[in-house]
Amino acid sequence: MSESLYSSCADVLSVCQAAKDDLAAILDPNMGFAPRLRQLCRDRITEAENSASSDVSQEELDILRMEANTWGLLQAIIPARKTEPEPRVHPRTLLATNPYTPTSTLAQAIMDSSVLLTELVVVREWLHETAPQPQHPEATTGYWKFTKHNVMQGLRTGSGIRKGLVKELDPDAMNRGDGRSLAADDAGSEKSLAQALYSFVRAGRLDEAVELCRKAHQPWRAASIRGSLLFQWRAIANEQRNDDGIDDADDAEGWQGNPRRKLWKSTCARAALNPNLPDPERILYAALAPCPQTFSILKSACRTWEDNLWAQISILCEEKQTAEMIKLGGGFWDGGLAVLENMPSPPSQEEDVAEEEEWEKEATSTLETLGSVHVEDGPTADHAFHVSQLAIILDRTSSLLETFAAGLKNGNFDPESSEYPTMTRFFAHLCLYLRMIDITIPPLATQVILEAYLQVLEAAGQRELIAMYAGALGDNAVERYAMFLTSLELTADINERRLALTRAREHGLDVHRVAVVTAERTIDRAFELLPQMKGPLPSVITLQATPSDIELLLLRSIEWTTFEDGTHDTALEQATVILRYFLGAGRVSLAKNLMEVLPRELASIDQPEERATEYLHYRQFFTIWDSLDRVVECQSLEVSIMNRDTRAAWLSDYKGLMDQAYDAVVKLLTSDWMMPDETGDRRSRELTRVRQIYVPELVLRLHVMLYASREHVPENLKRALELANIVADSRYKLYDDFLHLDGRRLGEYLDAVRRATIAGLEGGGSDPFKIIITL
């Protein structure tokens, strides 16, 4: 499906949702929701058919055409269901007021008095509009030209008329039962003409059918077709005239239509049932005057599901009109003066209602058979769009949505099929359309359908549209949009993530809640895939490798809660969780990267106190870690060839950095840095692990630096040995943090202290405490 179609549909939805309180705008026949979507489908079809490089298959074009037709059906039916009908005059009242009321006026009153009949007439007009393009037979230069030539030649030469050829050229020449026929070319033209006329009748284009008959030099056929028109005479119909009080031009010539239509209809039925007539002729007459008696004839011409629907609805409409007209006695124009003298007594209102309900049941039962009717061409009766169209006609949209949702849940539809995106898009917008115009829809089914369409949008890469449709999920909107944002993982940079949250606000979602849920889901997913913090303590030096995608996902999960001030409290909570993990796993560089992306405002949060204190400890730790790195970096700047001033400046910097690092580390060690509480919960265990890794690490790094600088700063050797006293001081509980990894870290530190002690004896003497006392 074209990406532009996704966004175009979303644009229509956005415009109509903005006008959701204006029912007239949403139902507008030109700029309403359904007409806009119908036009989008038509434009897409036209674009694909006119493009030589189009990658749209014929199957996709057919499904788009069905969708366009279905939106047209919705626009044809729904507005009348959502608006109050205007008060109408009952046909009996018309006859009582004017016994000479024309048949067309009575027929209109009959239609207006039945809601279902009105809708069926509208559906029939829709079927006319969406019918295939009518056929056009080859042009002829005369009436039965070849037959006429043969007859005239036989008469002129005296050889007689060829055997089997008609003797006369009147329209009934072939129907006299003598077995005679037209010349082969004329017979073929007659068949082609009858088939073409049927296609025009099927499309409701009677005027063009009449014109075609005239061009074929058969005005009698034109008269037969025009016989279907109801008798109309506005001059005696008590109808509204123009504002200037002058009748229309047509009225100036008197009446129109067929004042003896009842007789015409029975004649058409007899013609359709006449086995001596060619099949195309019989089908044409069955289409002009559909009735149950000629249904089998008409059905033989129905190739598609739409043809079958048209045939059934045409019969229902015609029979309803006929039945109601019979109740009225046919009026003067069908029943003559006898009707005026013996007007039937009107039934009670209760009887009218009961009869209408009975007819509605029969009509509904008839239409339901279309759910399983056999078709020769095109999509079958159980195709989703045909099921939808029938449900719309029967006003069963709720059960339609439930059925489609159940099919989605049960896996009845293949997401890889070419029809799936179109179907889910249609049903998703159908749900939203019905909701906008306050037609009750099943909420659970709606969620399933919208969820399916969201998956289609995700698969199509339509990220910018997800928020709009997720927002329609109601109570589940935040969770669903957060699920989508979580699925982005590392494919979206920080600017895209920020924009995604902005879209959430534009479509009425709680941005803070979306950000929190997305971050939580991302963190949970990362922790599911990362190794758990258990087992031996890691080596900080050996674990500074390139981060994995899952580690980066965990690192970037914090971005969602850093965009808005309102989520900074959550960001602080999540940051401490992630920092504990990274440091507990020995991934100092990742933890440091996390600290660098966190907003400065987090440092000003002071509640809850234990979380604020923990975050302060992380900041202290990385300040110290950076200071130790600067010492190493400064130490590496020493070169053998330095002049006196350069060396003095370097030594001053080196000594200053060493002093800062020593003071900061000692301050941290003599405080309650990362000291866990006594609850023994997960957080306490993780804090303990962090202490057990980094207290020995800081002590050893500081000791090694002090020891290595003894040649440049002799008093640092004394500091190194004094550091051992701090480690051994029970007040600070540092000794316990060395008693892990089978005491390996303690052994490393004692070995380093031993070397420092030996270095203190290099100046002479045997007193190991001499260095502490003298320096």
Secondary structure, DSSP 8 states (H G I E B T S, - for coil): --HHHHHHHHHHHHHHHHTTT-HHHHT-TTTSHHHHHHHHHHHHHHHHHH-TT----HHHHHHHHHHHHHHHHHHHHHHHHHS-------HHHHHHH-TT--HHHHHHHHHHT-HHHHHHHHHHHHHHHTS---------SSTTHHHHHHHHHHHHHTS---TTB-S--STTGGGSSS--B--HHHHHHHHHHHHHHHHHHHTT-HHHHHHHHHHTT-HHHHHHHHTTSB-B-GGGTT----TTS---HHHHT--BSBTTHHHHHHHHHHHHT-TTS-HHHHHHHHHHS--GGGHHHHHTT--SHHHHHHHHHHHHHHHHHHHHHHHTTTHHHHH-HHHHHT------HHHHHHHHHHHHHHHHHHHHGGGS---SSSS-TTSHHHHHHHHHHTT-HHHHHHHHHHHHHTT-S-TTSSSHHHHHHHHHHHHHHHHHTT----HHHHHHHHHHHHHHHHHTT-HHHHHHHHGGGGGGHHHHHHHHHHHHTTSS-HHHHHHHHHHHHHTT--HHHHHHHHHHHHHHHHHHHS--S-SS---TTTT-S---HHHHHHHHGGGGGTSSGGGHHHHHHHHHHHHHHHHHTT-HHHHHHHHHHS-GGGGG---SHHHHHHHHHHHHHHHHHHHHHHHHHHHTT--S---HHHHHHHHHHHHHHHHHHHHHHHHHHTTTTT---SS--HHHHHHHHHHHHHHHHHHHHHHHHHHHTTTT-THHHHHHHHHHHHHH-TTTT-GGGGS-GGGHHHHHHHHHHHHHHHHHTTTS-S-TTHHHHH-
